[in-house]
Amino acid sequence: MSYFFRARKSSLFQNSASYFLGDSNNDSLQRVYGISFPDKKQMSEYKAFLAEAAKRDHRKIGKVRCLR
């Protein structure tokens, strides 16, 4: 985790919360997803890759074409 904040370009892209062992009487836990790159160019290439992958997502394409 210490490298993540020292990297030149970093991005947090998702978080989620849950209860410890799935019981609401227990403490809530927080999970954070992120990624870091040594420079801005690599970050922009990665984001472009994710955008292209989202366009080709089989779950989205199936709904658009009314497939089961």
mmCIF file of the N, C-alpha and C atoms, coordinates in Angstrom:
data_MODEL
# 
_entry.id   MODEL 
# 
loop_
_atom_site.group_PDB 
_atom_site.id 
_atom_site.type_symbol 
_atom_site.label_atom_id 
_atom_site.label_alt_id 
_atom_site.label_comp_id 
_atom_site.label_asym_id 
_atom_site.label_entity_id 
_atom_site.label_seq_id 
_atom_site.pdbx_PDB_ins_code 
_atom_site.Cartn_x 
_atom_site.Cartn_y 
_atom_site.Cartn_z 
_atom_site.occupancy 
_atom_site.B_iso_or_equiv 
_atom_site.pdbx_formal_charge 
_atom_site.auth_seq_id 
_atom_site.auth_comp_id 
_atom_site.auth_asym_id 
_atom_site.auth_atom_id 
_atom_site.pdbx_PDB_model_num 
ATOM 1   N N  . MET A 1 1  ? 0.814   -1.183  0.000   1.00 0.00 ? 1  MET A N  1 
ATOM 2   C CA . MET A 1 1  ? 0.000   0.000   0.000   1.00 0.00 ? 1  MET A CA 1 
ATOM 3   C C  . MET A 1 1  ? 0.862   1.253   0.000   1.00 0.00 ? 1  MET A C  1 
ATOM 4   N N  . SER A 1 2  ? 2.027   1.198   0.577   1.00 0.00 ? 2  SER A N  1 
ATOM 5   C CA . SER A 1 2  ? 2.862   2.397   0.629   1.00 0.00 ? 2  SER A CA 1 
ATOM 6   C C  . SER A 1 2  ? 3.322   2.809   -0.771  1.00 0.00 ? 2  SER A C  1 
ATOM 7   N N  . TYR A 1 3  ? 3.571   1.846   -1.671  1.00 0.00 ? 3  TYR A N  1 
ATOM 8   C CA . TYR A 1 3  ? 3.984   2.180   -3.029  1.00 0.00 ? 3  TYR A CA 1 
ATOM 9   C C  . TYR A 1 3  ? 2.861   2.868   -3.792  1.00 0.00 ? 3  TYR A C  1 
ATOM 10  N N  . PHE A 1 4  ? 1.635   2.498   -3.509  1.00 0.00 ? 4  PHE A N  1 
ATOM 11  C CA . PHE A 1 4  ? 0.488   3.049   -4.225  1.00 0.00 ? 4  PHE A CA 1 
ATOM 12  C C  . PHE A 1 4  ? 0.463   4.576   -4.141  1.00 0.00 ? 4  PHE A C  1 
ATOM 13  N N  . PHE A 1 5  ? 0.743   5.127   -2.995  1.00 0.00 ? 5  PHE A N  1 
ATOM 14  C CA . PHE A 1 5  ? 0.678   6.572   -2.830  1.00 0.00 ? 5  PHE A CA 1 
ATOM 15  C C  . PHE A 1 5  ? 1.951   7.280   -3.279  1.00 0.00 ? 5  PHE A C  1 
ATOM 16  N N  . ARG A 1 6  ? 3.054   6.552   -3.448  1.00 0.00 ? 6  ARG A N  1 
ATOM 17  C CA . ARG A 1 6  ? 4.287   7.152   -3.948  1.00 0.00 ? 6  ARG A CA 1 
ATOM 18  C C  . ARG A 1 6  ? 4.362   7.131   -5.474  1.00 0.00 ? 6  ARG A C  1 
ATOM 19  N N  . ALA A 1 7  ? 3.489   6.399   -6.119  1.00 0.00 ? 7  ALA A N  1 
ATOM 20  C CA . ALA A 1 7  ? 3.501   6.314   -7.579  1.00 0.00 ? 7  ALA A CA 1 
ATOM 21  C C  . ALA A 1 7  ? 3.118   7.667   -8.174  1.00 0.00 ? 7  ALA A C  1 
ATOM 22  N N  . ARG A 1 8  ? 3.567   7.914   -9.388  1.00 0.00 ? 8  ARG A N  1 
ATOM 23  C CA . ARG A 1 8  ? 3.301   9.196   -10.030 1.00 0.00 ? 8  ARG A CA 1 
ATOM 24  C C  . ARG A 1 8  ? 1.827   9.368   -10.388 1.00 0.00 ? 8  ARG A C  1 
ATOM 25  N N  . LYS A 1 9  ? 1.182   8.303   -10.822 1.00 0.00 ? 9  LYS A N  1 
ATOM 26  C CA . LYS A 1 9  ? -0.220  8.393   -11.226 1.00 0.00 ? 9  LYS A CA 1 
ATOM 27  C C  . LYS A 1 9  ? -0.971  7.230   -10.595 1.00 0.00 ? 9  LYS A C  1 
ATOM 28  N N  . SER A 1 10 ? -2.008  7.527   -9.821  1.00 0.00 ? 10 SER A N  1 
ATOM 29  C CA . SER A 1 10 ? -2.789  6.481   -9.191  1.00 0.00 ? 10 SER A CA 1 
ATOM 30  C C  . SER A 1 10 ? -4.266  6.836   -9.287  1.00 0.00 ? 10 SER A C  1 
ATOM 31  N N  . SER A 1 11 ? -5.088  5.809   -9.204  1.00 0.00 ? 11 SER A N  1 
ATOM 32  C CA . SER A 1 11 ? -6.522  6.009   -9.335  1.00 0.00 ? 11 SER A CA 1 
ATOM 33  C C  . SER A 1 11 ? -7.255  4.997   -8.467  1.00 0.00 ? 11 SER A C  1 
ATOM 34  N N  . LEU A 1 12 ? -8.225  5.468   -7.709  1.00 0.00 ? 12 LEU A N  1 
ATOM 35  C CA . LEU A 1 12 ? -9.122  4.597   -6.966  1.00 0.00 ? 12 LEU A CA 1 
ATOM 36  C C  . LEU A 1 12 ? -10.372 4.443   -7.804  1.00 0.00 ? 12 LEU A C  1 
ATOM 37  N N  . PHE A 1 13 ? -10.790 3.206   -8.065  1.00 0.00 ? 13 PHE A N  1 
ATOM 38  C CA . PHE A 1 13 ? -11.900 3.029   -8.995  1.00 0.00 ? 13 PHE A CA 1 
ATOM 39  C C  . PHE A 1 13 ? -13.082 2.258   -8.450  1.00 0.00 ? 13 PHE A C  1 
ATOM 40  N N  . GLN A 1 14 ? -12.996 1.696   -7.271  1.00 0.00 ? 14 GLN A N  1 
ATOM 41  C CA . GLN A 1 14 ? -14.145 0.981   -6.735  1.00 0.00 ? 14 GLN A CA 1 
ATOM 42  C C  . GLN A 1 14 ? -13.965 0.802   -5.237  1.00 0.00 ? 14 GLN A C  1 
ATOM 43  N N  . ASN A 1 15 ? -15.053 0.808   -4.520  1.00 0.00 ? 15 ASN A N  1 
ATOM 44  C CA . ASN A 1 15 ? -15.019 0.461   -3.111  1.00 0.00 ? 15 ASN A CA 1 
ATOM 45  C C  . ASN A 1 15 ? -16.268 -0.343  -2.775  1.00 0.00 ? 15 ASN A C  1 
ATOM 46  N N  . SER A 1 16 ? -16.178 -1.098  -1.707  1.00 0.00 ? 16 SER A N  1 
ATOM 47  C CA . SER A 1 16 ? -17.324 -1.882  -1.261  1.00 0.00 ? 16 SER A CA 1 
ATOM 48  C C  . SER A 1 16 ? -17.234 -2.048  0.254   1.00 0.00 ? 16 SER A C  1 
ATOM 49  N N  . ALA A 1 17 ? -18.363 -2.318  0.862   1.00 0.00 ? 17 ALA A N  1 
ATOM 50  C CA . ALA A 1 17 ? -18.410 -2.507  2.308   1.00 0.00 ? 17 ALA A CA 1 
ATOM 51  C C  . ALA A 1 17 ? -19.161 -3.785  2.619   1.00 0.00 ? 17 ALA A C  1 
ATOM 52  N N  . SER A 1 18 ? -18.781 -4.407  3.704   1.00 0.00 ? 18 SER A N  1 
ATOM 53  C CA . SER A 1 18 ? -19.486 -5.603  4.166   1.00 0.00 ? 18 SER A CA 1 
ATOM 54  C C  . SER A 1 18 ? -19.270 -5.741  5.665   1.00 0.00 ? 18 SER A C  1 
ATOM 55  N N  . TYR A 1 19 ? -20.087 -6.563  6.269   1.00 0.00 ? 19 TYR A N  1 
ATOM 56  C CA . TYR A 1 19 ? -19.925 -6.841  7.682   1.00 0.00 ? 19 TYR A CA 1 
ATOM 57  C C  . TYR A 1 19 ? -18.997 -8.026  7.866   1.00 0.00 ? 19 TYR A C  1 
ATOM 58  N N  . PHE A 1 20 ? -18.200 -7.993  8.918   1.00 0.00 ? 20 PHE A N  1 
ATOM 59  C CA . PHE A 1 20 ? -17.287 -9.089  9.222   1.00 0.00 ? 20 PHE A CA 1 
ATOM 60  C C  . PHE A 1 20 ? -18.095 -10.359 9.432   1.00 0.00 ? 20 PHE A C  1 
ATOM 61  N N  . LEU A 1 21 ? -17.763 -11.390 8.716   1.00 0.00 ? 21 LEU A N  1 
ATOM 62  C CA . LEU A 1 21 ? -18.429 -12.691 8.749   1.00 0.00 ? 21 LEU A CA 1 
ATOM 63  C C  . LEU A 1 21 ? -19.905 -12.608 8.371   1.00 0.00 ? 21 LEU A C  1 
ATOM 64  N N  . GLY A 1 22 ? -20.309 -11.538 7.666   1.00 0.00 ? 22 GLY A N  1 
ATOM 65  C CA . GLY A 1 22 ? -21.673 -11.410 7.175   1.00 0.00 ? 22 GLY A CA 1 
ATOM 66  C C  . GLY A 1 22 ? -22.721 -11.143 8.244   1.00 0.00 ? 22 GLY A C  1 
ATOM 67  N N  . ASP A 1 23 ? -22.304 -10.799 9.434   1.00 0.00 ? 23 ASP A N  1 
ATOM 68  C CA . ASP A 1 23 ? -23.236 -10.554 10.541  1.00 0.00 ? 23 ASP A CA 1 
ATOM 69  C C  . ASP A 1 23 ? -23.298 -9.053  10.818  1.00 0.00 ? 23 ASP A C  1 
ATOM 70  N N  . SER A 1 24 ? -24.514 -8.478  10.808  1.00 0.00 ? 24 SER A N  1 
ATOM 71  C CA . SER A 1 24 ? -24.663 -7.036  10.993  1.00 0.00 ? 24 SER A CA 1 
ATOM 72  C C  . SER A 1 24 ? -24.297 -6.577  12.404  1.00 0.00 ? 24 SER A C  1 
ATOM 73  N N  . ASN A 1 25 ? -24.149 -7.494  13.330  1.00 0.00 ? 25 ASN A N  1 
ATOM 74  C CA . ASN A 1 25 ? -23.714 -7.137  14.683  1.00 0.00 ? 25 ASN A CA 1 
ATOM 75  C C  . ASN A 1 25 ? -22.203 -6.925  14.763  1.00 0.00 ? 25 ASN A C  1 
ATOM 76  N N  . ASN A 1 26 ? -21.471 -7.403  13.765  1.00 0.00 ? 26 ASN A N  1 
ATOM 77  C CA . ASN A 1 26 ? -20.016 -7.253  13.731  1.00 0.00 ? 26 ASN A CA 1 
ATOM 78  C C  . ASN A 1 26 ? -19.623 -5.934  13.078  1.00 0.00 ? 26 ASN A C  1 
ATOM 79  N N  . ASP A 1 27 ? -18.336 -5.624  13.122  1.00 0.00 ? 27 ASP A N  1 
ATOM 80  C CA . ASP A 1 27 ? -17.808 -4.395  12.531  1.00 0.00 ? 27 ASP A CA 1 
ATOM 81  C C  . ASP A 1 27 ? -17.960 -4.399  11.014  1.00 0.00 ? 27 ASP A C  1 
ATOM 82  N N  . SER A 1 28 ? -18.101 -3.211  10.469  1.00 0.00 ? 28 SER A N  1 
ATOM 83  C CA . SER A 1 28 ? -18.172 -3.046  9.020   1.00 0.00 ? 28 SER A CA 1 
ATOM 84  C C  . SER A 1 28 ? -16.761 -2.939  8.455   1.00 0.00 ? 28 SER A C  1 
ATOM 85  N N  . LEU A 1 29 ? -16.528 -3.599  7.349   1.00 0.00 ? 29 LEU A N  1 
ATOM 86  C CA . LEU A 1 29 ? -15.217 -3.583  6.692   1.00 0.00 ? 29 LEU A CA 1 
ATOM 87  C C  . LEU A 1 29 ? -15.324 -2.828  5.380   1.00 0.00 ? 29 LEU A C  1 
ATOM 88  N N  . GLN A 1 30 ? -14.271 -2.150  4.989   1.00 0.00 ? 30 GLN A N  1 
ATOM 89  C CA . GLN A 1 30 ? -14.247 -1.371  3.758   1.00 0.00 ? 30 GLN A CA 1 
ATOM 90  C C  . GLN A 1 30 ? -13.145 -1.926  2.858   1.00 0.00 ? 30 GLN A C  1 
ATOM 91  N N  . ARG A 1 31 ? -13.477 -2.211  1.613   1.00 0.00 ? 31 ARG A N  1 
ATOM 92  C CA . ARG A 1 31 ? -12.495 -2.684  0.633   1.00 0.00 ? 31 ARG A CA 1 
ATOM 93  C C  . ARG A 1 31 ? -12.381 -1.618  -0.450  1.00 0.00 ? 31 ARG A C  1 
ATOM 94  N N  . VAL A 1 32 ? -11.148 -1.231  -0.779  1.00 0.00 ? 32 VAL A N  1 
ATOM 95  C CA . VAL A 1 32 ? -10.897 -0.196  -1.769  1.00 0.00 ? 32 VAL A CA 1 
ATOM 96  C C  . VAL A 1 32 ? -10.044 -0.803  -2.879  1.00 0.00 ? 32 VAL A C  1 
ATOM 97  N N  . TYR A 1 33 ? -10.475 -0.601  -4.124  1.00 0.00 ? 33 TYR A N  1 
ATOM 98  C CA . TYR A 1 33 ? -9.735  -1.093  -5.276  1.00 0.00 ? 33 TYR A CA 1 
ATOM 99  C C  . TYR A 1 33 ? -9.064  0.088   -5.961  1.00 0.00 ? 33 TYR A C  1 
ATOM 100 N N  . GLY A 1 34 ? -7.804  -0.063  -6.290  1.00 0.00 ? 34 GLY A N  1 
ATOM 101 C CA . GLY A 1 34 ? -7.080  1.003   -6.965  1.00 0.00 ? 34 GLY A CA 1 
ATOM 102 C C  . GLY A 1 34 ? -5.941  0.442   -7.781  1.00 0.00 ? 34 GLY A C  1 
ATOM 103 N N  . ILE A 1 35 ? -5.347  1.306   -8.569  1.00 0.00 ? 35 ILE A N  1 
ATOM 104 C CA . ILE A 1 35 ? -4.231  0.905   -9.413  1.00 0.00 ? 35 ILE A CA 1 
ATOM 105 C C  . ILE A 1 35 ? -3.282  2.086   -9.538  1.00 0.00 ? 35 ILE A C  1 
ATOM 106 N N  . SER A 1 36 ? -2.002  1.811   -9.685  1.00 0.00 ? 36 SER A N  1 
ATOM 107 C CA . SER A 1 36 ? -1.025  2.883   -9.819  1.00 0.00 ? 36 SER A CA 1 
ATOM 108 C C  . SER A 1 36 ? -0.061  2.575   -10.966 1.00 0.00 ? 36 SER A C  1 
ATOM 109 N N  . PHE A 1 37 ? 0.431   3.635   -11.570 1.00 0.00 ? 37 PHE A N  1 
ATOM 110 C CA . PHE A 1 37 ? 1.363   3.531   -12.686 1.00 0.00 ? 37 PHE A CA 1 
ATOM 111 C C  . PHE A 1 37 ? 2.510   4.507   -12.474 1.00 0.00 ? 37 PHE A C  1 
ATOM 112 N N  . PRO A 1 38 ? 3.668   4.233   -13.051 1.00 0.00 ? 38 PRO A N  1 
ATOM 113 C CA . PRO A 1 38 ? 4.805   5.145   -12.889 1.00 0.00 ? 38 PRO A CA 1 
ATOM 114 C C  . PRO A 1 38 ? 4.660   6.452   -13.672 1.00 0.00 ? 38 PRO A C  1 
ATOM 115 N N  . ASP A 1 39 ? 3.804   6.475   -14.702 1.00 0.00 ? 39 ASP A N  1 
ATOM 116 C CA . ASP A 1 39 ? 3.625   7.731   -15.442 1.00 0.00 ? 39 ASP A CA 1 
ATOM 117 C C  . ASP A 1 39 ? 2.202   7.862   -15.976 1.00 0.00 ? 39 ASP A C  1 
ATOM 118 N N  . LYS A 1 40 ? 1.861   9.066   -16.406 1.00 0.00 ? 40 LYS A N  1 
ATOM 119 C CA . LYS A 1 40 ? 0.504   9.383   -16.845 1.00 0.00 ? 40 LYS A CA 1 
ATOM 120 C C  . LYS A 1 40 ? 0.139   8.675   -18.148 1.00 0.00 ? 40 LYS A C  1 
ATOM 121 N N  . LYS A 1 41 ? 1.109   8.433   -19.013 1.00 0.00 ? 41 LYS A N  1 
ATOM 122 C CA . LYS A 1 41 ? 0.853   7.790   -20.308 1.00 0.00 ? 41 LYS A CA 1 
ATOM 123 C C  . LYS A 1 41 ? 0.321   6.371   -20.109 1.00 0.00 ? 41 LYS A C  1 
ATOM 124 N N  . GLN A 1 42 ? 0.949   5.633   -19.232 1.00 0.00 ? 42 GLN A N  1 
ATOM 125 C CA . GLN A 1 42 ? 0.493   4.272   -18.973 1.00 0.00 ? 42 GLN A CA 1 
ATOM 126 C C  . GLN A 1 42 ? -0.904  4.258   -18.369 1.00 0.00 ? 42 GLN A C  1 
ATOM 127 N N  . MET A 1 43 ? -1.200  5.230   -17.520 1.00 0.00 ? 43 MET A N  1 
ATOM 128 C CA . MET A 1 43 ? -2.541  5.323   -16.930 1.00 0.00 ? 43 MET A CA 1 
ATOM 129 C C  . MET A 1 43 ? -3.588  5.580   -18.008 1.00 0.00 ? 43 MET A C  1 
ATOM 130 N N  . SER A 1 44 ? -3.305  6.494   -18.931 1.00 0.00 ? 44 SER A N  1 
ATOM 131 C CA . SER A 1 44 ? -4.279  6.793   -19.984 1.00 0.00 ? 44 SER A CA 1 
ATOM 132 C C  . SER A 1 44 ? -4.457  5.601   -20.922 1.00 0.00 ? 44 SER A C  1 
ATOM 133 N N  . GLU A 1 45 ? -3.381  4.850   -21.209 1.00 0.00 ? 45 GLU A N  1 
ATOM 134 C CA . GLU A 1 45 ? -3.497  3.648   -22.031 1.00 0.00 ? 45 GLU A CA 1 
ATOM 135 C C  . GLU A 1 45 ? -4.372  2.605   -21.340 1.00 0.00 ? 45 GLU A C  1 
ATOM 136 N N  . TYR A 1 46 ? -4.207  2.459   -20.035 1.00 0.00 ? 46 TYR A N  1 
ATOM 137 C CA . TYR A 1 46 ? -4.998  1.489   -19.280 1.00 0.00 ? 46 TYR A CA 1 
ATOM 138 C C  . TYR A 1 46 ? -6.480  1.874   -19.281 1.00 0.00 ? 46 TYR A C  1 
ATOM 139 N N  . LYS A 1 47 ? -6.764  3.155   -19.086 1.00 0.00 ? 47 LYS A N  1 
ATOM 140 C CA . LYS A 1 47 ? -8.157  3.605   -19.093 1.00 0.00 ? 47 LYS A CA 1 
ATOM 141 C C  . LYS A 1 47 ? -8.788  3.428   -20.472 1.00 0.00 ? 47 LYS A C  1 
ATOM 142 N N  . ALA A 1 48 ? -8.020  3.634   -21.539 1.00 0.00 ? 48 ALA A N  1 
ATOM 143 C CA . ALA A 1 48 ? -8.530  3.401   -22.890 1.00 0.00 ? 48 ALA A CA 1 
ATOM 144 C C  . ALA A 1 48 ? -8.821  1.909   -23.084 1.00 0.00 ? 48 ALA A C  1 
ATOM 145 N N  . PHE A 1 49 ? -7.942  1.055   -22.566 1.00 0.00 ? 49 PHE A N  1 
ATOM 146 C CA . PHE A 1 49 ? -8.149  -0.391  -22.640 1.00 0.00 ? 49 PHE A CA 1 
ATOM 147 C C  . PHE A 1 49 ? -9.436  -0.791  -21.919 1.00 0.00 ? 49 PHE A C  1 
ATOM 148 N N  . LEU A 1 50 ? -9.676  -0.228  -20.730 1.00 0.00 ? 50 LEU A N  1 
ATOM 149 C CA . LEU A 1 50 ? -10.897 -0.544  -19.989 1.00 0.00 ? 50 LEU A CA 1 
ATOM 150 C C  . LEU A 1 50 ? -12.145 -0.071  -20.726 1.00 0.00 ? 50 LEU A C  1 
ATOM 151 N N  . ALA A 1 51 ? -12.062 1.080   -21.376 1.00 0.00 ? 51 ALA A N  1 
ATOM 152 C CA . ALA A 1 51 ? -13.210 1.594   -22.132 1.00 0.00 ? 51 ALA A CA 1 
ATOM 153 C C  . ALA A 1 51 ? -13.526 0.678   -23.310 1.00 0.00 ? 51 ALA A C  1 
ATOM 154 N N  . GLU A 1 52 ? -12.509 0.199   -24.011 1.00 0.00 ? 52 GLU A N  1 
ATOM 155 C CA . GLU A 1 52 ? -12.722 -0.733  -25.124 1.00 0.00 ? 52 GLU A CA 1 
ATOM 156 C C  . GLU A 1 52 ? -13.289 -2.054  -24.621 1.00 0.00 ? 52 GLU A C  1 
ATOM 157 N N  . ALA A 1 53 ? -12.801 -2.528  -23.492 1.00 0.00 ? 53 ALA A N  1 
ATOM 158 C CA . ALA A 1 53 ? -13.312 -3.788  -22.931 1.00 0.00 ? 53 ALA A CA 1 
ATOM 159 C C  . ALA A 1 53 ? -14.776 -3.653  -22.531 1.00 0.00 ? 53 ALA A C  1 
ATOM 160 N N  . ALA A 1 54 ? -15.160 -2.501  -22.008 1.00 0.00 ? 54 ALA A N  1 
ATOM 161 C CA . ALA A 1 54 ? -16.563 -2.287  -21.616 1.00 0.00 ? 54 ALA A CA 1 
ATOM 162 C C  . ALA A 1 54 ? -17.482 -2.319  -22.831 1.00 0.00 ? 54 ALA A C  1 
ATOM 163 N N  . LYS A 1 55 ? -16.995 -1.832  -23.981 1.00 0.00 ? 55 LYS A N  1 
ATOM 164 C CA . LYS A 1 55 ? -17.800 -1.867  -25.202 1.00 0.00 ? 55 LYS A CA 1 
ATOM 165 C C  . LYS A 1 55 ? -18.062 -3.295  -25.668 1.00 0.00 ? 55 LYS A C  1 
ATOM 166 N N  . ARG A 1 56 ? -17.138 -4.208  -25.368 1.00 0.00 ? 56 ARG A N  1 
ATOM 167 C CA . ARG A 1 56 ? -17.233 -5.594  -25.836 1.00 0.00 ? 56 ARG A CA 1 
ATOM 168 C C  . ARG A 1 56 ? -17.706 -6.557  -24.755 1.00 0.00 ? 56 ARG A C  1 
ATOM 169 N N  . ASP A 1 57 ? -18.245 -6.039  -23.671 1.00 0.00 ? 57 ASP A N  1 
ATOM 170 C CA . ASP A 1 57 ? -18.700 -6.880  -22.557 1.00 0.00 ? 57 ASP A CA 1 
ATOM 171 C C  . ASP A 1 57 ? -19.852 -7.772  -23.015 1.00 0.00 ? 57 ASP A C  1 
ATOM 172 N N  . HIS A 1 58 ? -19.691 -9.069  -22.871 1.00 0.00 ? 58 HIS A N  1 
ATOM 173 C CA . HIS A 1 58 ? -20.697 -10.012 -23.352 1.00 0.00 ? 58 HIS A CA 1 
ATOM 174 C C  . HIS A 1 58 ? -22.027 -9.852  -22.623 1.00 0.00 ? 58 HIS A C  1 
ATOM 175 N N  . ARG A 1 59 ? -22.017 -9.401  -21.384 1.00 0.00 ? 59 ARG A N  1 
ATOM 176 C CA . ARG A 1 59 ? -23.282 -9.206  -20.655 1.00 0.00 ? 59 ARG A CA 1 
ATOM 177 C C  . ARG A 1 59 ? -24.068 -8.052  -21.252 1.00 0.00 ? 59 ARG A C  1 
ATOM 178 N N  . LYS A 1 60 ? -23.397 -6.989  -21.636 1.00 0.00 ? 60 LYS A N  1 
ATOM 179 C CA . LYS A 1 60 ? -24.067 -5.835  -22.239 1.00 0.00 ? 60 LYS A CA 1 
ATOM 180 C C  . LYS A 1 60 ? -24.561 -6.170  -23.649 1.00 0.00 ? 60 LYS A C  1 
ATOM 181 N N  . ILE A 1 61 ? -23.735 -6.825  -24.427 1.00 0.00 ? 61 ILE A N  1 
ATOM 182 C CA . ILE A 1 61 ? -24.101 -7.168  -25.799 1.00 0.00 ? 61 ILE A CA 1 
ATOM 183 C C  . ILE A 1 61 ? -25.314 -8.095  -25.813 1.00 0.00 ? 61 ILE A C  1 
ATOM 184 N N  . GLY A 1 62 ? -25.377 -9.061  -24.902 1.00 0.00 ? 62 GLY A N  1 
ATOM 185 C CA . GLY A 1 62 ? -26.507 -9.982  -24.824 1.00 0.00 ? 62 GLY A CA 1 
ATOM 186 C C  . GLY A 1 62 ? -27.822 -9.277  -24.541 1.00 0.00 ? 62 GLY A C  1 
ATOM 187 N N  . LYS A 1 63 ? -27.798 -8.272  -23.676 1.00 0.00 ? 63 LYS A N  1 
ATOM 188 C CA . LYS A 1 63 ? -29.028 -7.533  -23.367 1.00 0.00 ? 63 LYS A CA 1 
ATOM 189 C C  . LYS A 1 63 ? -29.470 -6.687  -24.553 1.00 0.00 ? 63 LYS A C  1 
ATOM 190 N N  . VAL A 1 64 ? -28.528 -6.077  -25.236 1.00 0.00 ? 64 VAL A N  1 
ATOM 191 C CA . VAL A 1 64 ? -28.861 -5.228  -26.387 1.00 0.00 ? 64 VAL A CA 1 
ATOM 192 C C  . VAL A 1 64 ? -29.472 -6.066  -27.508 1.00 0.00 ? 64 VAL A C  1 
ATOM 193 N N  . ARG A 1 65 ? -28.950 -7.253  -27.716 1.00 0.00 ? 65 ARG A N  1 
ATOM 194 C CA . ARG A 1 65 ? -29.435 -8.107  -28.811 1.00 0.00 ? 65 ARG A CA 1 
ATOM 195 C C  . ARG A 1 65 ? -30.562 -9.037  -28.366 1.00 0.00 ? 65 ARG A C  1 
ATOM 196 N N  . CYS A 1 66 ? -31.065 -8.871  -27.174 1.00 0.00 ? 66 CYS A N  1 
ATOM 197 C CA . CYS A 1 66 ? -32.162 -9.675  -26.619 1.00 0.00 ? 66 CYS A CA 1 
ATOM 198 C C  . CYS A 1 66 ? -31.833 -11.172 -26.618 1.00 0.00 ? 66 CYS A C  1 
ATOM 199 N N  . LEU A 1 67 ? -30.608 -11.504 -26.242 1.00 0.00 ? 67 LEU A N  1 
ATOM 200 C CA . LEU A 1 67 ? -30.216 -12.906 -26.111 1.00 0.00 ? 67 LEU A CA 1 
ATOM 201 C C  . LEU A 1 67 ? -30.351 -13.341 -24.672 1.00 0.00 ? 67 LEU A C  1 
ATOM 202 N N  . ARG A 1 68 ? -30.532 -14.618 -24.460 1.00 0.00 ? 68 ARG A N  1 
ATOM 203 C CA . ARG A 1 68 ? -30.634 -15.124 -23.096 1.00 0.00 ? 68 ARG A CA 1 
ATOM 204 C C  . ARG A 1 68 ? -29.317 -15.450 -22.578 1.00 0.00 ? 68 ARG A C  1 
# 
